[in-house]
Amino acid sequence: MDESLKEVTKNTYGILIYQEQIMQLASVYAGYTLGEADILRRAMSKKKVDLLKSEEEKFVTKSIAMGHKREQAEKLFNLVLNFAGYGFNKSHSVVYSIIAYKMAYLKCHYKTIFFANLLSNVIGSEVKTNEYILEAKKNKIKIEKPTISNSESRYIVRDDTIIYPISNIKSIGVVVSEQIKQAKKTGAFKDIYDCFSRLYIAGIGKKTFEVLIYANVFSEFNINRRTLINNLDSLFNYAELTKDIDPSLVAIPEIEYMSDYKESYLLEKEKEVFGFYLSAHPTSIYRKDNPYTIFINQMPNFFNRQVDTLILVEKIKEITTKKGDKMAFITGSDETGSIEYTLFPKTYNNYINNISTGYLLKIRGRVEKRVNEYQIIVDRIKILEGDNDEEEEQ
């Protein structure tokens, strides 16, 4: 804007980036002392309106005294004011940039270890855990469900696979994880009886056993979850007796084996104990019967084309247009991520009473892009699973 500012912004290609540049600009262009310039910087960074109004007149007056035109001085002041909303001081900016660069490097070259540590830092947060796991899967990183023998209290990497920690199962936490760690100290578990006995002695209660069963941490013993739930009483009673009596003197209960629960029920239980779907997604059940559907992470390859997708409805946002018509935005997810679906009034009117959150849908629509995000403009919806588990198409 002015030759006098060339020296101030030459290292940042003529763009104001650092707060120190505000001070330099005020000094060079308007003849501020550095003390006065720092007051201007603080007023701008804190958005103090009254102080800014007085500073604007001062800045313009002093700029005119330095031989500049009022119109240019006012324009420059507003430019600097807009910059102040996002500017950092130089030391912060440089450090953030270095951290961002290092993290990008690690994410690229050591991605499995990177995500394992990232996930360990958000144990206890369902939202962040789910977000990072989806991102990890996009990076083709395998996440293995926790098992009683292999999992620890943090995410660990083994054979380029991230092992989910037992501590991040709902209602388990650090205390129970430490009890499990204590139970494992005497060596590998011989069988399900030895496992239950040692866990009980370490302090694990019956309700916790139930949670662990639904989390499928006992999968290494090749006994399905329904069988374990139905035999929980006898297994727990056996464990109680072994606390005070040598296990060799306690009769081992006979396990009554049965077929496992439906896959859909197991997925719901998985969501219940983890807070999200970890091993699979409800849409995966319908993939076999719908082989030509597209995964959400494939959308960039189908821009401006019509596609079929399978989704779980996560959220529905209904709005009223200027004409008074109702339309909606659906957030839907599959095994690979989530995307927004737009239902314009004419389409939404066909489904307004038939869809809800938690429904499984097959949607046909056109892939479009709004700003940097892909979205799908809906043409047709088929309900795969809802309140009545019935299929219908309109």
C-alpha positions as CSV (number, residue, x, y, z in Angstrom):
1,M,0.0,0.0,0.0
2,D,2.9,2.3,0.7
3,E,6.7,2.1,0.0
4,S,7.5,2.8,3.6
5,L,5.9,-0.5,4.6
6,K,8.1,-2.6,2.3
7,E,10.7,-3.1,5.0
8,V,8.1,-4.1,7.5
9,T,6.5,-6.8,5.4
10,K,9.3,-7.9,3.1
11,N,10.0,-11.2,5.0
12,T,6.3,-12.1,4.8
13,Y,5.7,-11.3,1.1
14,G,3.9,-8.1,1.8
15,I,1.3,-9.7,4.1
16,L,0.8,-8.8,7.7
17,I,1.3,-12.0,9.8
18,Y,2.8,-11.1,13.1
19,Q,1.6,-8.7,15.8
20,E,5.1,-7.1,15.9
21,Q,4.4,-5.9,12.4
22,I,1.5,-3.8,13.7
23,M,4.0,-2.0,16.0
24,Q,6.6,-1.6,13.3
25,L,3.9,-0.3,10.9
26,A,2.6,2.3,13.4
27,S,6.1,3.4,14.1
28,V,7.2,3.7,10.4
29,Y,4.0,5.0,8.9
30,A,2.5,7.1,11.7
31,G,5.5,8.0,13.9
32,Y,4.3,6.1,17.0
33,T,6.8,5.4,19.7
34,L,7.2,1.7,20.4
35,G,5.3,2.2,23.7
36,E,2.4,3.8,21.9
37,A,2.5,1.1,19.2
38,D,2.2,-1.6,21.8
39,I,-0.9,0.1,23.2
40,L,-2.4,0.0,19.7
41,R,-1.5,-3.7,19.3
42,R,-3.1,-4.6,22.6
43,A,-6.3,-2.6,21.8
44,M,-6.6,-4.4,18.5
45,S,-5.9,-7.9,19.8
46,K,-8.5,-7.4,22.6
47,K,-11.0,-5.7,20.3
48,K,-11.5,-2.8,22.8
49,V,-14.0,-0.7,20.7
50,D,-13.8,2.6,22.7
51,L,-10.0,2.5,22.8
52,L,-9.8,1.6,19.1
53,K,-12.0,4.6,18.1
54,S,-9.6,7.0,19.8
55,E,-6.6,5.2,18.4
56,E,-8.0,5.4,14.9
57,E,-8.2,9.2,15.0
58,K,-4.7,9.3,16.6
59,F,-3.3,7.0,13.9
60,V,-4.8,9.0,11.1
61,T,-3.7,12.4,12.5
62,K,-0.1,11.2,13.1
63,S,-0.1,9.6,9.6
64,I,-1.1,12.9,8.0
65,A,1.7,14.6,10.0
66,M,4.1,12.1,8.4
67,G,3.0,13.2,4.9
68,H,0.4,10.5,4.2
69,K,-3.2,11.1,2.8
70,R,-6.2,10.7,5.2
71,E,-7.9,8.3,2.9
72,Q,-4.9,5.9,2.7
73,A,-4.3,6.2,6.5
74,E,-8.0,5.2,7.2
75,K,-7.8,2.3,4.7
76,L,-4.6,1.1,6.3
77,F,-6.0,1.3,9.9
78,N,-9.0,-0.8,8.8
79,L,-6.7,-3.3,7.2
80,V,-4.6,-3.6,10.3
81,L,-7.8,-3.9,12.4
82,N,-9.0,-6.9,10.3
83,F,-5.5,-8.5,10.6
84,A,-5.6,-8.2,14.4
85,G,-8.4,-10.7,14.6
86,Y,-6.1,-13.5,13.5
87,G,-2.5,-12.3,14.1
88,F,-0.2,-13.9,16.6
89,N,3.1,-12.6,17.9
90,K,6.1,-14.0,16.1
91,S,7.3,-16.4,18.7
92,H,3.9,-18.1,19.0
93,S,3.5,-18.3,15.2
94,V,7.0,-19.8,14.6
95,V,6.6,-22.4,17.4
96,Y,3.1,-23.4,16.2
97,S,4.4,-23.8,12.7
98,I,7.3,-25.9,13.8
99,I,5.0,-28.2,15.9
100,A,2.6,-28.5,12.9
101,Y,5.5,-29.4,10.6
102,K,6.9,-32.0,13.0
103,M,3.4,-33.6,13.5
104,A,2.8,-33.6,9.7
105,Y,6.2,-35.4,9.3
106,L,5.4,-38.0,12.0
107,K,1.9,-38.6,10.6
108,C,3.3,-39.2,7.2
109,H,6.4,-41.4,8.0
110,Y,5.4,-43.0,11.4
111,K,1.6,-42.9,11.1
112,T,0.8,-46.0,13.2
113,I,2.8,-44.8,16.2
114,F,1.5,-41.2,15.6
115,F,-2.1,-42.3,15.8
116,A,-1.5,-44.6,18.8
117,N,-0.1,-41.7,20.8
118,L,-2.8,-39.3,19.5
119,L,-5.5,-41.8,20.6
120,S,-3.9,-42.4,24.0
121,N,-4.1,-38.6,24.7
122,V,-7.9,-38.7,24.3
123,I,-8.8,-41.8,26.3
124,G,-12.1,-41.0,27.9
125,S,-13.5,-38.9,25.0
126,E,-15.8,-40.9,22.8
127,V,-16.1,-38.1,20.2
128,K,-12.4,-37.6,19.8
129,T,-11.6,-41.3,19.9
130,N,-14.1,-42.0,17.1
131,E,-12.9,-39.1,15.1
132,Y,-9.2,-40.2,15.3
133,I,-10.1,-43.9,14.6
134,L,-12.0,-42.9,11.5
135,E,-9.0,-40.8,10.4
136,A,-6.6,-43.7,11.2
137,K,-8.7,-46.1,9.1
138,K,-8.6,-43.6,6.2
139,N,-4.8,-43.9,6.5
140,K,-5.2,-47.7,6.1
141,I,-4.2,-48.3,9.8
142,K,-5.7,-51.4,11.3
143,I,-7.3,-51.0,14.8
144,E,-7.6,-54.3,16.7
145,K,-10.2,-54.7,19.4
146,P,-9.0,-55.2,22.9
147,T,-8.4,-58.7,24.3
148,I,-7.7,-59.6,27.9
149,S,-4.2,-60.8,27.2
150,N,-3.0,-58.3,24.5
151,S,-4.4,-55.0,25.6
152,E,-2.9,-52.5,28.0
153,S,-4.1,-49.2,29.6
154,R,-2.8,-47.2,26.6
155,Y,-2.9,-47.8,22.8
156,I,0.0,-49.9,21.8
157,V,1.5,-50.8,18.4
158,R,2.2,-54.4,17.5
159,D,3.0,-55.7,14.0
160,D,2.0,-52.3,12.5
161,T,-1.5,-52.6,14.2
162,I,-2.9,-50.4,16.9
163,I,-4.3,-52.4,19.9
164,Y,-7.2,-50.8,21.5
165,P,-6.8,-50.4,25.3
166,I,-9.2,-52.0,27.8
167,S,-9.1,-48.7,29.8
168,N,-11.1,-47.0,27.1
169,I,-14.1,-49.3,27.4
170,K,-17.0,-47.6,29.0
171,S,-17.2,-48.0,32.9
172,I,-13.8,-49.7,32.9
173,G,-11.2,-47.0,33.3
174,V,-7.7,-47.0,34.9
175,V,-8.6,-48.7,38.2
176,V,-10.0,-51.8,36.5
177,S,-7.2,-51.8,34.0
178,E,-4.7,-51.9,36.8
179,Q,-6.6,-54.8,38.4
180,I,-6.4,-56.7,35.1
181,K,-2.7,-55.9,34.8
182,Q,-2.3,-57.3,38.3
183,A,-4.1,-60.5,37.3
184,K,-1.8,-61.0,34.3
185,K,1.4,-60.8,36.3
186,T,1.5,-64.5,37.1
187,G,1.6,-65.4,33.4
188,A,-0.7,-66.2,30.5
189,F,-4.3,-67.3,31.2
190,K,-4.6,-71.1,30.8
191,D,-8.3,-71.0,29.9
192,I,-11.6,-69.1,30.6
193,Y,-11.8,-70.6,34.2
194,D,-8.3,-69.5,35.1
195,C,-9.0,-66.1,33.6
196,F,-12.2,-65.5,35.6
197,S,-10.6,-66.8,38.8
198,R,-7.5,-64.5,38.6
199,L,-9.6,-61.5,37.5
200,Y,-12.0,-62.0,40.4
201,I,-9.2,-62.3,42.9
202,A,-7.7,-59.1,41.5
203,G,-11.0,-57.3,42.3
204,I,-13.2,-57.5,39.1
205,G,-16.9,-57.6,39.9
206,K,-19.8,-59.3,38.1
207,K,-21.1,-56.2,36.3
208,T,-17.6,-55.5,35.0
209,F,-17.3,-59.1,33.7
210,E,-20.5,-58.5,31.7
211,V,-19.1,-55.3,30.1
212,L,-15.9,-57.1,29.3
213,I,-17.9,-59.9,27.6
214,Y,-19.9,-57.5,25.4
215,A,-16.6,-55.8,24.5
216,N,-15.5,-59.2,23.3
217,V,-12.2,-59.2,25.3
218,F,-12.4,-62.9,25.9
219,S,-12.4,-63.8,22.2
220,E,-9.0,-65.6,22.5
221,F,-10.8,-68.5,24.4
222,N,-13.1,-69.1,21.3
223,I,-16.3,-68.9,23.3
224,N,-19.0,-66.6,21.9
225,R,-20.5,-63.7,23.8
226,R,-24.0,-65.2,24.1
227,T,-22.5,-68.4,25.7
228,L,-20.4,-66.4,28.1
229,I,-23.4,-64.2,29.2
230,N,-25.6,-67.2,29.7
231,N,-22.9,-69.0,31.7
232,L,-21.8,-65.9,33.6
233,D,-23.4,-66.9,36.9
234,S,-21.7,-70.3,37.0
235,L,-18.3,-68.9,35.9
236,F,-18.5,-66.1,38.5
237,N,-19.5,-68.6,41.2
238,Y,-16.5,-70.7,40.3
239,A,-14.2,-67.6,40.5
240,E,-15.6,-66.7,43.9
241,L,-14.8,-70.2,45.3
242,T,-11.2,-70.0,44.0
243,K,-10.5,-66.9,46.1
244,D,-10.3,-69.0,49.3
245,I,-9.9,-72.5,48.0
246,D,-7.2,-74.0,45.7
247,P,-8.6,-74.1,42.2
248,S,-7.6,-77.7,41.9
249,L,-10.2,-78.5,44.6
250,V,-13.0,-76.6,43.0
251,A,-15.2,-78.3,40.4
252,I,-15.1,-76.7,37.0
253,P,-18.6,-75.8,35.8
254,E,-19.7,-77.2,32.5
255,I,-20.3,-74.5,29.9
256,E,-23.5,-74.8,28.0
257,Y,-22.6,-73.7,24.4
258,M,-25.1,-71.9,22.1
259,S,-25.1,-69.9,18.9
260,D,-24.1,-66.3,19.2
261,Y,-26.4,-63.3,19.1
262,K,-27.4,-61.7,15.7
263,E,-24.7,-59.5,14.2
264,S,-26.9,-56.4,14.5
265,Y,-27.4,-57.0,18.2
266,L,-23.7,-57.5,18.8
267,L,-23.0,-54.2,16.9
268,E,-25.4,-52.3,19.2
269,K,-23.8,-53.8,22.3
270,E,-20.4,-52.8,20.9
271,K,-21.6,-49.3,20.5
272,E,-23.0,-49.4,24.0
273,V,-19.6,-50.4,25.6
274,F,-17.3,-48.4,23.4
275,G,-19.5,-45.4,22.5
276,F,-19.2,-46.1,18.8
277,Y,-18.8,-48.9,16.3
278,L,-15.3,-50.2,16.5
279,S,-15.0,-53.6,14.6
280,A,-17.7,-53.0,12.0
281,H,-20.5,-50.6,11.1
282,P,-24.2,-51.5,10.8
283,T,-24.1,-50.7,7.1
284,S,-21.6,-53.6,6.6
285,I,-24.4,-56.1,7.2
286,Y,-26.1,-54.9,4.0
287,R,-23.0,-54.7,1.7
288,K,-23.3,-58.2,0.4
289,D,-26.8,-57.6,-0.9
290,N,-25.9,-54.2,-2.3
291,P,-22.5,-54.8,-4.1
292,Y,-22.6,-51.6,-6.2
293,T,-22.9,-49.1,-3.4
294,I,-20.1,-46.6,-2.9
295,F,-18.2,-45.9,0.3
296,I,-18.2,-42.4,1.7
297,N,-14.4,-42.0,1.4
298,Q,-14.7,-42.7,-2.4
299,M,-16.8,-39.5,-3.0
300,P,-14.0,-37.5,-4.7
301,N,-13.9,-40.2,-7.4
302,F,-17.5,-39.7,-8.2
303,F,-17.9,-35.9,-8.3
304,N,-21.0,-34.8,-10.3
305,R,-22.1,-38.5,-10.7
306,Q,-25.1,-40.3,-9.3
307,V,-24.2,-42.9,-6.7
308,D,-25.9,-45.3,-4.2
309,T,-24.6,-45.3,-0.6
310,L,-25.5,-47.2,2.6
311,I,-25.6,-45.0,5.7
312,L,-26.6,-44.9,9.3
313,V,-28.5,-41.6,10.0
314,E,-26.5,-39.8,12.7
315,K,-28.4,-36.4,12.6
316,I,-31.3,-34.7,10.8
317,K,-31.5,-30.9,10.6
318,E,-34.8,-29.6,9.2
319,I,-35.1,-26.0,7.9
320,T,-37.8,-23.9,6.4
321,T,-37.0,-22.1,3.1
322,K,-38.0,-18.5,2.3
323,K,-41.0,-19.9,0.5
324,G,-42.1,-21.7,3.7
325,D,-41.3,-25.2,2.4
326,K,-39.4,-27.7,4.6
327,M,-36.1,-29.3,3.5
328,A,-33.5,-31.2,5.5
329,F,-29.8,-32.0,5.8
330,I,-28.9,-35.5,6.9
331,T,-25.5,-36.5,8.4
332,G,-24.9,-40.1,7.5
333,S,-22.0,-42.5,8.3
334,D,-20.6,-45.7,7.0
335,E,-17.5,-47.8,7.7
336,T,-15.2,-45.1,6.2
337,G,-16.6,-41.8,7.4
338,S,-19.5,-39.4,7.3
339,I,-21.1,-37.0,4.8
340,E,-24.0,-34.6,4.5
341,Y,-27.0,-35.4,2.4
342,T,-29.3,-32.6,1.1
343,L,-33.0,-33.2,0.7
344,F,-34.7,-30.4,-1.1
345,P,-38.4,-29.7,-0.4
346,K,-39.9,-31.9,-3.1
347,T,-37.8,-34.9,-2.1
348,Y,-38.0,-34.3,1.6
349,N,-41.8,-34.2,1.4
350,N,-41.8,-37.9,0.4
351,Y,-39.8,-39.0,3.4
352,I,-40.5,-36.5,6.2
353,N,-42.5,-39.0,8.3
354,N,-40.5,-42.1,7.4
355,I,-36.9,-41.4,8.5
356,S,-35.3,-40.7,11.8
357,T,-31.9,-40.9,13.5
358,G,-30.6,-44.4,13.9
359,Y,-32.2,-45.6,10.7
360,L,-30.2,-47.5,8.1
361,L,-30.8,-46.2,4.6
362,K,-29.8,-46.8,1.0
363,I,-29.6,-43.4,-0.7
364,R,-29.3,-42.6,-4.3
365,G,-28.1,-39.1,-5.2
366,R,-25.7,-36.9,-7.0
367,V,-22.2,-36.1,-5.6
368,E,-21.6,-32.3,-5.4
369,K,-19.1,-30.1,-3.6
370,R,-19.9,-27.1,-1.4
371,V,-16.8,-25.1,-0.5
372,N,-14.3,-27.9,0.4
373,E,-16.8,-30.5,1.5
374,Y,-18.5,-33.2,-0.6
375,Q,-22.2,-33.6,-0.2
376,I,-24.9,-35.7,-1.9
377,I,-28.1,-34.2,-3.3
378,V,-30.8,-36.9,-2.6
379,D,-33.0,-38.3,-5.3
380,R,-34.4,-41.5,-3.6
381,I,-34.2,-43.3,-0.2
382,K,-34.8,-46.9,0.7
383,I,-35.2,-47.7,4.3
384,L,-33.2,-50.8,5.2
385,E,-33.8,-50.8,9.0
386,G,-35.9,-48.5,11.2
387,D,-38.3,-48.7,14.1
388,N,-40.2,-51.6,12.6
389,D,-37.2,-53.2,10.8
390,E,-39.2,-53.1,7.6
391,E,-38.1,-52.2,4.1
392,E,-40.0,-49.7,2.1
393,E,-39.2,-47.6,-1.0
394,Q,-40.8,-44.5,-2.4
